[in-house]
């Protein structure tokens, strides 16, 4: 699990991502206007809805630790290793963001970011591997 900052329309948005490293699948990706304890906790709770068994989170940002401890979840702090899969997802995401969000303006940017994230999950899990 990780988060990154993306920019669109002159504003910053925080995109959280969870990847199942065993299946090499993107579990969930969601955008928020802020990066804080409540946004992180909301994301983790949503990720847990997709998990069928006990999970262990591989994390990089130390900020995620307090949320995972608060929810009594297992985690491992990693900078390299299996976590690099999450970094490759974000690299691919940011390439597409530069292409698609350069000139899009909207009244509800978070809604558009989350729609984009849902499409990206579909692309990553189903289409990207077929196009290689």
JOLINWO-V262475 format. One line per field, one symbol per residue. phi: phi as a letter, one per 30 degrees, with the letter a starting at -180 (. if undefined). psi: psi as a letter, one per 40 degrees, with the letter a starting at -180 (. if undefined). burial: 1 if it has 16 or more other C-alpha atoms within 10 Angstrom, else 0. Layout:
phi=???
psi=???
burial=???
This chain:
phi=.abbcbbaiiccbcccbbbdddchbddabbcbdbbaeddddedddddddcccbdcbdcbcdeddedddddchcdabdbcbiddddddddddddddddedccdbdbadbdddddddeddddddeddccedddd
psi=iiiihiihfeiiihhiihhhddefihdihiiieihadddddddddddddehdahihhhidhdddddddddefiiihhidabdddddddddddddddddddedehiidgdddddddddddddddddddddde.
burial=111111010000111111111000111111110010001110110010000000001111000110110000001000000010111011001100100010000000110111011001100100000000
